[in-house]
Amino acid sequence: MAVSMSTHGGWSLITRVRGLCKRFCAFVTGRRHRCAEWSRSRWWAHNDEGAVTAEFAVVLPAVMAMAVLLMMLARAVTVEMNCQDAASAAARVAVVSSSDTEARLAAHDAAGGDASVSISRGFKQVKVTVSCRVVPDPMHVLPMAVVGKATGVIQ
């Protein structure tokens, strides 16, 4: 089958194919092509000036809620790590000094004054449990308090 070079409406076949290729490349790359008939043939995109603003207005509350939840989750993890460090420090002090008051002071120094410390001694071991409050989130998804536990062996 041979391709003829006939003209159709003043345009040759090769010129029409080149124009279509340019329009397709412009469409794929996102650049606008300056052709009236191409813009008329794109019937799905002829009137979308406010679409981006509307989509942004719909998506923004969900993005903000996720950002707040992520920040509160990061805060809960930070408080949990501090609480665990406080329990480890209190267990270390309780093993070395054999004094519960010094261990409580060490836990309060590491976790803050609002932490509750529980120390129990058994045969050759000390168990320390530190409970720290977390700032409550408005959706009540995260825990209200986290617990750090540590055990020290008395030698």
Protein Blocks (a to p, Z undefined) as FASTA:
>chain_A
ZZdfbdeehiafklmmmmmmmmmmmmmnopacddfklmmmmmmlmmcmkmmmmmmmmmmm
mmmmmmmmmmmmmmmmmmmmmmmmmmmmmmmmmmmnopaklmmmmmmmmnojkbccdddd
dehiacddddddddddfklmacfbdcdddddddZZ
